[in-house]
Amino acid sequence: MSKATLDGKAIALEDAYKQVARILSDATFPLVGGLGADVPGARAAILLAERLRGAFDHLASRDSLADLDVKRSFGMFTTTANEARVRADVVVLLGPGLTKEWPGMLERLALDQAPRHGSQAGQPRKVIWLGPDAGETDAVPGAKIIPASLQEISGVLAVWRARVGGRPVALDAAKLERVDGLAETLRSARFGCFVWAASTGLDALAIEMMQALVTDLNVTTRFTGVHIGARAGAAGVTQASGWMTGFPPRTGFGRGYPEHDPWRFEAARLVDSGEADAALWISAFDGEAPPWSRADIPLVTLAPAGAAPARGLYIEVGRPGVTHDAVLMAQETGGLTLRAATAPSDAPTVAQVIDAIMANVSEVAPC
């Protein structure tokens, strides 16, 4: 059974649902933020934002939008992790912290094994890691490590791209020889793959430069990318948002129809500027706290047990894929999948709680 608290004191669930509906319905422009939920939870949250004529944003939107900006303006080659595992003979890991962003990456990509299919099947896989963390340099035995800071990665990729295309660069002879050797490794790949995660701090410029290099390589060989999705179910939420509104998160319904604007509808900006005058914060995976600095906004939090805030109205929800079965985007296949509960409990899902809130919204909100 779920529990609810108001400023740290217990409150009956039915009273909590009614009070949430009142807080959000009385607001001029409410925010549905966090959105750390599975796909059914995201659908319910977006429908609530539409009903309230508010806005919605995901807690990892910065990371998701860094990739989407490149996809929308330049284009993007991607494949699944499973495809890369069985076919890629050259794998380039891009940036620090990849093993933290996807703890199962090394095992899923089988970087220490040879590809199983294609013309290079059975031959050792070549792995290059540009800019890993200090603790990751030995994570892949035999990998070629190229030190670089996050800020340097886009420039390094630009040099690689120039040399792959046979264009001059301003490097001394020793560095030029090393870069040319790496460029030849990329050109000689039968099926090459970049692996990256915007959540490690890569910006849109670095991602676009990487995709431009992939495009150049595809003139003479096959190259693609494996994108590691952002935290808290961001990939699934983005998909749900896309098919429901035509846009990713950071979308508002203030004019009665969906409008997407990464600046206008960014959660922390809306709250800190005072444009949003009430907020529903959803963080069902790990109870991550809101990022804004303003403390006086009426706040409702949906989070798992142990993550109740000291202020505002809190309703406990289950963890997707842990306390209840959940539909999530699978990193392995790049598609939606059902994750069976690993520790089932009677804690309600985000979708169930929002449905209960919505039932009360219809009674107090204007049509």
C-alpha positions as CSV (number, residue, x, y, z in Angstrom):
1,M,0.0,0.0,0.0
2,S,1.3,3.4,-0.9
3,K,1.7,6.2,1.6
4,A,1.4,10.0,1.4
5,T,2.8,12.8,3.5
6,L,2.3,16.6,3.7
7,D,5.4,18.4,4.9
8,G,6.6,15.1,6.5
9,K,3.3,14.3,8.2
10,A,1.1,11.3,7.1
11,I,-2.0,12.1,5.1
12,A,-4.7,9.7,3.7
13,L,-4.2,8.8,0.1
14,E,-7.6,9.9,-1.1
15,D,-7.1,13.3,0.6
16,A,-3.7,13.5,-1.1
17,Y,-5.1,12.8,-4.5
18,K,-7.7,15.6,-4.0
19,Q,-5.2,18.0,-2.7
20,V,-2.8,17.4,-5.6
21,A,-5.7,18.0,-8.1
22,R,-6.5,21.2,-6.3
23,I,-2.9,22.5,-6.3
24,L,-2.4,21.8,-9.9
25,S,-5.8,23.0,-11.1
26,D,-5.5,26.3,-9.2
27,A,-2.2,27.1,-10.9
28,T,-2.0,29.4,-13.8
29,F,0.7,27.4,-15.5
30,P,1.6,24.1,-13.7
31,L,4.7,22.1,-14.5
32,V,4.9,18.3,-14.8
33,G,8.6,17.8,-14.3
34,G,11.1,15.0,-13.7
35,L,9.1,12.5,-15.7
36,G,11.3,9.7,-14.4
37,A,8.9,7.0,-15.2
38,D,8.2,4.0,-17.5
39,V,6.2,4.5,-20.7
40,P,2.7,4.1,-19.2
41,G,3.7,6.6,-16.5
42,A,5.0,9.0,-19.1
43,R,1.7,8.7,-21.1
44,A,-0.3,9.5,-18.0
45,A,1.9,12.4,-17.1
46,I,1.7,14.0,-20.5
47,L,-2.1,13.6,-20.6
48,L,-2.2,15.4,-17.2
49,A,0.0,18.2,-18.5
50,E,-2.3,18.6,-21.5
51,R,-5.5,18.6,-19.3
52,L,-4.0,21.3,-17.1
53,R,-2.6,23.3,-20.0
54,G,0.8,23.2,-18.4
55,A,4.2,22.0,-19.5
56,F,6.3,18.9,-19.1
57,D,10.0,18.2,-19.0
58,H,12.2,15.2,-18.3
59,L,15.0,15.4,-15.7
60,A,17.6,14.3,-18.4
61,S,16.3,16.4,-21.2
62,R,19.6,18.2,-21.7
63,D,21.2,14.9,-22.6
64,S,18.4,13.7,-24.8
65,L,18.2,17.0,-26.7
66,A,21.9,17.1,-27.4
67,D,21.4,14.0,-29.5
68,L,18.1,15.2,-30.9
69,D,19.5,18.6,-32.0
70,V,22.0,16.7,-34.2
71,K,19.5,14.3,-35.5
72,R,17.1,17.1,-36.4
73,S,19.6,19.4,-38.0
74,F,22.2,17.1,-39.5
75,G,21.1,13.5,-39.4
76,M,22.4,10.4,-37.5
77,F,23.6,6.9,-38.2
78,T,22.7,4.5,-35.4
79,T,22.4,0.8,-34.8
80,T,21.6,-1.5,-31.8
81,A,24.2,-2.7,-29.3
82,N,23.4,-6.3,-30.3
83,E,24.2,-5.5,-34.0
84,A,27.5,-3.9,-33.0
85,R,28.4,-6.8,-30.9
86,V,28.1,-9.4,-33.6
87,R,29.4,-7.3,-36.6
88,A,31.7,-4.4,-35.5
89,D,35.4,-5.0,-36.2
90,V,36.4,-1.5,-35.1
91,V,34.7,0.2,-32.1
92,V,35.5,3.7,-31.0
93,L,34.4,4.6,-27.5
94,L,33.8,8.4,-27.1
95,G,34.2,10.2,-23.9
96,P,34.5,9.5,-20.2
97,G,32.2,7.6,-17.9
98,L,30.6,5.2,-20.4
99,T,30.8,2.3,-18.1
100,K,29.0,4.3,-15.4
101,E,26.3,5.4,-17.8
102,W,25.8,1.9,-19.0
103,P,27.2,-0.6,-16.4
104,G,26.6,-3.6,-18.7
105,M,28.3,-2.0,-21.8
106,L,31.5,-4.0,-21.8
107,E,29.6,-7.3,-21.5
108,R,26.9,-6.5,-24.0
109,L,29.3,-5.2,-26.7
110,A,31.7,-8.1,-25.9
111,L,34.6,-5.7,-26.7
112,D,37.2,-8.4,-25.7
113,Q,35.8,-10.8,-28.2
114,A,35.9,-11.0,-32.0
115,P,32.9,-10.2,-34.1
116,R,30.8,-13.3,-35.0
117,H,29.5,-12.2,-38.4
118,G,30.8,-10.4,-41.4
119,S,34.0,-10.5,-43.4
120,Q,36.0,-9.9,-40.2
121,A,34.4,-12.7,-38.2
122,G,36.8,-14.4,-35.9
123,Q,39.5,-11.8,-36.2
124,P,40.4,-9.6,-33.1
125,R,38.2,-6.6,-32.7
126,K,40.0,-3.2,-32.6
127,V,38.9,-0.9,-29.8
128,I,39.8,2.8,-29.6
129,W,38.8,4.9,-26.6
130,L,39.0,8.7,-26.9
131,G,39.0,10.6,-23.6
132,P,38.1,7.9,-21.0
133,D,38.2,8.5,-17.3
134,A,41.4,7.6,-15.5
135,G,39.8,4.5,-14.0
136,E,38.6,3.3,-17.4
137,T,41.9,3.1,-19.2
138,D,42.3,-0.6,-18.4
139,A,38.7,-1.6,-18.8
140,V,39.1,-3.0,-22.3
141,P,42.4,-5.1,-22.6
142,G,44.3,-4.1,-25.7
143,A,42.3,-1.0,-26.4
144,K,44.1,2.0,-27.9
145,I,43.7,4.9,-25.4
146,I,43.8,8.4,-26.6
147,P,43.7,11.0,-23.8
148,A,41.5,14.0,-24.2
149,S,39.3,16.2,-22.1
150,L,35.6,16.6,-22.9
151,Q,36.4,20.1,-24.3
152,E,39.0,18.6,-26.6
153,I,37.0,15.8,-28.1
154,S,35.2,17.8,-30.9
155,G,38.6,19.1,-32.0
156,V,40.2,15.7,-32.0
157,L,37.3,14.4,-34.1
158,A,37.8,17.3,-36.5
159,V,41.4,16.3,-37.0
160,W,40.5,12.7,-37.6
161,R,37.8,13.7,-40.1
162,A,40.3,15.9,-42.0
163,R,42.9,13.1,-42.2
164,V,40.3,10.5,-43.2
165,G,39.4,12.9,-46.1
166,G,43.1,13.5,-47.0
167,R,43.0,17.1,-45.9
168,P,46.0,18.9,-44.2
169,V,46.2,19.6,-40.5
170,A,48.7,21.6,-38.5
171,L,50.5,18.9,-36.5
172,D,54.1,18.0,-36.1
173,A,55.4,14.9,-37.9
174,A,55.1,12.5,-34.9
175,K,51.5,13.4,-34.1
176,L,50.5,13.4,-37.8
177,E,51.9,9.9,-38.1
178,R,49.8,8.7,-35.2
179,V,46.7,10.4,-36.5
180,D,47.2,9.0,-40.0
181,G,47.5,5.5,-38.5
182,L,44.3,5.9,-36.7
183,A,42.6,7.3,-39.8
184,E,43.7,4.3,-41.7
185,T,42.2,2.0,-39.0
186,L,38.9,3.8,-39.5
187,R,39.0,3.6,-43.3
188,S,39.9,-0.1,-43.2
189,A,37.0,-1.1,-41.0
190,R,34.4,-3.4,-42.6
191,F,31.8,-2.5,-40.0
192,G,32.8,0.3,-37.6
193,C,30.9,1.7,-34.7
194,F,31.1,4.8,-32.4
195,V,29.7,4.4,-28.9
196,W,28.8,7.6,-27.0
197,A,26.5,9.1,-24.3
198,A,25.5,12.7,-24.2
199,S,25.0,12.3,-20.5
200,T,28.8,12.1,-20.0
201,G,28.9,15.8,-20.9
202,L,29.4,15.6,-24.7
203,D,27.8,18.6,-26.3
204,A,26.0,18.8,-29.7
205,L,29.1,20.0,-31.5
206,A,31.1,16.8,-30.5
207,I,28.2,14.6,-31.4
208,E,27.7,16.3,-34.8
209,M,31.4,16.1,-35.5
210,M,31.3,12.4,-34.8
211,Q,28.3,11.9,-37.0
212,A,30.0,13.9,-39.8
213,L,33.0,11.6,-39.6
214,V,30.6,8.6,-39.8
215,T,29.0,10.1,-42.9
216,D,32.4,10.5,-44.5
217,L,33.5,7.0,-43.7
218,N,30.2,5.6,-45.2
219,V,31.3,6.7,-48.6
220,T,33.8,3.8,-48.8
221,T,32.9,1.4,-45.9
222,R,30.2,0.9,-43.2
223,F,30.2,2.9,-40.0
224,T,27.5,3.7,-37.6
225,G,26.9,4.6,-33.9
226,V,25.5,3.1,-30.7
227,H,23.8,5.8,-28.5
228,I,23.7,5.1,-24.7
229,G,20.4,6.6,-23.5
230,A,20.1,9.0,-20.7
231,R,19.0,8.1,-17.1
232,A,15.5,7.7,-15.6
233,G,13.8,6.2,-18.6
234,A,14.6,9.2,-20.8
235,A,14.6,7.3,-24.1
236,G,11.1,5.7,-23.5
237,V,9.7,9.0,-22.3
238,T,11.0,10.8,-25.4
239,Q,9.4,8.1,-27.7
240,A,6.0,8.4,-25.8
241,S,6.2,12.2,-26.0
242,G,6.9,12.0,-29.8
243,W,4.0,9.8,-30.7
244,M,1.6,11.7,-28.4
245,T,2.5,15.3,-29.3
246,G,4.9,15.2,-32.2
247,F,7.7,16.7,-30.0
248,P,10.1,15.6,-27.3
249,P,9.9,16.8,-23.7
250,R,10.2,20.5,-22.9
251,T,6.7,20.9,-24.5
252,G,3.9,23.1,-23.3
253,F,0.1,23.2,-23.8
254,G,-0.5,26.8,-22.7
255,R,-2.3,27.7,-26.0
256,G,-4.3,24.5,-26.0
257,Y,-2.0,22.6,-28.4
258,P,1.5,21.3,-28.0
259,E,4.5,23.7,-28.5
260,H,8.1,22.5,-28.2
261,D,10.8,25.0,-27.0
262,P,13.9,23.7,-25.2
263,W,14.4,27.1,-23.5
264,R,10.9,28.2,-22.7
265,F,9.8,24.9,-21.2
266,E,12.9,23.9,-19.4
267,A,11.7,22.9,-15.9
268,A,14.2,24.7,-13.7
269,R,13.9,27.9,-15.7
270,L,10.1,27.8,-15.5
271,V,10.2,27.4,-11.8
272,D,13.0,29.8,-11.0
273,S,11.5,32.5,-13.2
274,G,8.1,32.2,-11.6
275,E,6.4,31.3,-14.8
276,A,5.4,27.9,-13.4
277,D,3.4,28.4,-10.2
278,A,2.9,24.8,-9.2
279,A,4.9,21.6,-9.9
280,L,4.4,17.9,-10.0
281,W,7.8,16.2,-9.8
282,I,8.1,12.5,-10.9
283,S,11.3,10.5,-10.1
284,A,10.2,6.9,-9.8
285,F,13.6,5.3,-10.4
286,D,15.8,6.7,-7.7
287,G,14.0,9.7,-6.2
288,E,16.3,12.3,-7.8
289,A,15.5,15.8,-6.4
290,P,14.3,18.7,-8.5
291,P,17.1,20.9,-9.9
292,W,15.6,24.3,-9.3
293,S,16.6,26.7,-6.5
294,R,13.2,28.2,-5.7
295,A,11.8,26.7,-2.5
296,D,8.4,28.3,-2.2
297,I,6.6,26.8,-5.2
298,P,3.7,24.4,-4.3
299,L,5.3,21.0,-4.9
300,V,4.0,17.5,-5.3
301,T,6.5,14.7,-5.5
302,L,6.0,11.1,-6.8
303,A,9.0,9.0,-5.7
304,P,9.9,5.6,-4.3
305,A,10.0,4.7,-0.6
306,G,12.8,6.4,1.2
307,A,12.8,9.5,-1.1
308,A,10.1,11.5,0.5
309,P,11.1,15.3,0.6
310,A,10.7,17.2,3.9
311,R,8.5,19.8,2.1
312,G,5.4,19.6,0.1
313,L,3.0,16.8,-0.8
314,Y,4.6,13.4,-1.3
315,I,3.0,10.2,-2.7
316,E,5.0,7.0,-2.7
317,V,5.2,5.1,-6.1
318,G,6.9,1.9,-7.1
319,R,10.2,1.6,-9.0
320,P,9.7,0.6,-12.7
321,G,11.0,-2.8,-13.4
322,V,11.7,-3.4,-9.7
323,T,8.4,-3.3,-7.7
324,H,6.2,-3.7,-10.8
325,D,6.5,-4.8,-14.4
326,A,7.4,-1.9,-16.7
327,V,7.6,-1.0,-20.4
328,L,11.0,0.7,-21.0
329,M,13.3,1.3,-23.9
330,A,15.9,-1.5,-24.0
331,Q,19.5,-0.3,-24.6
332,E,20.4,-3.7,-26.1
333,T,17.8,-3.6,-28.9
334,G,16.8,0.0,-29.2
335,G,13.1,-0.9,-28.8
336,L,10.5,-0.9,-26.1
337,T,10.4,-4.0,-24.0
338,L,8.7,-5.4,-20.9
339,R,10.9,-5.5,-17.8
340,A,9.5,-7.9,-15.3
341,A,9.6,-6.9,-11.6
342,T,12.6,-8.1,-9.7
343,A,11.1,-7.4,-6.3
344,P,7.3,-7.1,-6.7
345,S,5.4,-5.0,-4.1
346,D,2.0,-3.4,-3.8
347,A,3.4,0.1,-4.4
348,P,1.3,1.8,-7.1
349,T,2.8,2.7,-10.5
350,V,3.2,6.3,-11.6
351,A,0.4,5.8,-14.1
352,Q,-2.0,4.5,-11.4
353,V,-1.3,7.5,-9.1
354,I,-1.7,10.0,-11.9
355,D,-5.0,8.3,-13.0
356,A,-6.2,8.8,-9.5
357,I,-5.2,12.5,-9.5
358,M,-6.8,12.9,-12.9
359,A,-10.1,11.6,-11.7
360,N,-10.1,14.5,-9.2
361,V,-8.8,17.1,-11.6
362,S,-11.9,16.5,-13.8
363,E,-14.0,17.6,-10.9
364,V,-12.3,20.9,-10.0
365,A,-10.6,22.0,-13.2
366,P,-12.4,24.2,-15.7
367,C,-13.3,22.6,-19.1
